[in-house]
Amino acid sequence: MQTKTENSISAEHVKNEQAQRAATKHAGKMKTITTMIKYETDHTHSYLKLNEHKILNAFERLAAILRMAKTSSVAYTRISEWHRDINLSLAQAQLDTLHEHRVEREKSLPVMGDLIINTPESYAMQFEVSHPVGLTITQLIVAVDKELNAIEKLFMFGALDDLEYEQACKQAAAIVTGVTDRIMKVTSPGKREGGQFNPRYYLEFLRDPQFNMLSLCDIPYEVAKTILTEEQLVLIVKAKNEDSESKVA
């Protein structure tokens, strides 16, 4: 009986270790990059357990496009600049807003005594990616978690109620989810006849100057105004008008 118990504990330990790792399908088949991210909040822990594979799949798709686009400087520049200047910039703008709201809230709070908040040692996850672009999402997760940790402390100290804390968690989740969702939306034309995504097929769109990537992002106009140029805003407005006309028709 004792042996079975020890084996069960060992099996459960292995299971937990596997659950804290998200690995590319290319692992063991080509060189990969492994990074361990340590986080501090309950929200990030729950979020990653539910979304780790969705996050990894989106960035592995982006990695496949970048590897394929090396043969075309136009295509490569277009997708890499979109990710850096639009996708990640939008996430940073949202994170800045979350930070500003938190700092404003702290200004009106009384000085609180010292309390000890205990964080489980298991709050870490290993990501194994096939391209450096995958590190941009792990870096974002750490940055969002750091801000949310400051908000979570306000909640743990009783300075925020459950509803306020839940709203902050939703805003934090939207930052990371938005990045992965935009990747999937912008690359959706890469599915040939509704089949699996094909990076080679998607390159045909990237080479087309008429391909409006911004129209696929579904960026709220008020947010878009904070990061886009006037020319880019025109493309979004044009896409929204065309979409409205097609629905009416």
Buried (B, 14 or more C-beta within 10 A) or exposed (E): EEEEEEEEEEEEEEEEEEEBBBBBEBEEEEEBBEBEBEBBBBBBBEBBEEBBEBBBBBBBBBBBBBBBBEEBEEBBEBBBEBBEBBBBBBBBBBBEBBBEBBEEBEEEEEEEEEEEEEBEEEBBBBBBBBBEBBBBBBEBBBBBBBBBBBBBBBBEEEBBEEEBBEEBBEBBBBBBBBBBBBBBBBBEBBEEEEEEBBBEBBBEBBEEEEBBBBBBBBBEEEBBEEBBEEEBBEBBEEBEEEEEEEEEE
